[in-house]
Amino acid sequence: MRIADSYDQPVWQSWLHDLPEAVAQFPEKSLLQGGRNQLFRCRFEGVDLVVKRFPNDGGWKKTVYRIWDSKAKRSYLHTQRLNQAGLSSPAPVAWLEAWEGQWLNESFYVCLFVPFEHEARKLHQLHLPQREEKARLLGHSLAKMHCAEILHLDLTPGNLLYTPRQSSGWDIQIVDNNRMRFGPVPRRAAITSLAQADLPDDLLSPMLSTYAESVRIPVGELEKAYRRRSRGYALKWRIKNATRPLRRKIGL
C-alpha cells in the first residue's frame, strides 16, 4: 500500500491494513455505487472519505494484474498527475492491494470526499442554471488536460462533477481516473474525449469554441471533425452496451 505523506501515520496505516475486512461491515447507507466496483463514503479521524473497491475476479484479470498496476494504484498515481497539472480531482489519500498468494484478490483506492452540485449529464436539463458557462468550463478543462499530455480514457458525464467555488463560478472534479494515457494527445483521441462528455447539441458550440481557442485550432475545423467522430463513437457505445453481459461473464 501507499499513503499520502500528510496521512502517513500509524493510525491510518492500521486502518488501511484492516480495510479489506472492515469494508464488509460498512453500513448499507454508506454505499454510493454498487455493481462491478463498489464506492463507499465513510469518515475516519474526522476526515470525510470515499473508498473504491475493485474486486479482481476471474482467471484473466488475475493474470493481467500480475503484470499491470492495480486499478487502485493507477487511480492514485493518475489523480496525482491531474492535480499536478492544475486540474481538479478529489485529493488521493492511499491505495491498498490485497493479495492471496501470487494473485491479486482486490484493491482499494481512498480519496477525500468532495461534495458536488451535479454531474455533467445534468447539462441536458434546459432549466439548469449557467449551462453555457459550464460547457465553456468543460472545453477549457479538457484543453488544459490535453495540453498537459494527459488523455482520460473514461471521461463519461458521470465522471465530471460540477462543484461551486466559494466566491463565484464552478470547478469540475474529474473522477474514476484509473484509465489514462500520457504523452502527446493525437487529434482523433482528443476529439473522442470531447465526444465522451456527451453534451446536448445546444452546448456543443460553446464547448468546442472554448476548446479550439485554448489549443489554437480553427473552430470550424474542430466542429467538422467532432461531428464525424461523435457518430462513430455513438456506434461504438451501442456495440459495447450490447456485448456487456457477455464481456462480464468472461471477465473482460
Sequence and secondary structure as in RCSB ss.txt:
>XXXX:A:sequence
MRIADSYDQPVWQSWLHDLPEAVAQFPEKSLLQGGRNQLFRCRFEGVDLVVKRFPNDGGWKKTVYRIWDSKAKRS
YLHTQRLNQAGLSSPAPVAWLEAWEGQWLNESFYVCLFVPFEHEARKLHQLHLPQREEKARLLGHSLAKMHCAEI
LHLDLTPGNLLYTPRQSSGWDIQIVDNNRMRFGPVPRRAAITSLAQADLPDDLLSPMLSTYAESVRIPVGELEKA
YRRRSRGYALKWRIKNATRPLRRKIGL
>XXXX:A:secstr
 EE GGG SHHHHHHHHTHHHHGGGS GGGEEE SSSEEEEEEETTEEEEEEEEE  SHHHHHHTTTS  HHHHH
HHHHHHHHHTT B   EEEEEEEEETTEEEEEEEEEE    SEEGGGGG TTSTTHHHHHHHHHHHHHHHHHTTE
EES   GGGEEEEE SSSSEEEEE   SSEEES   HHHHHHHHHHT   HHHHHHHHHHHHHHHT  HHHHHHH
HHHHHHHHHHHHHHHHHHHHHHHHTT 
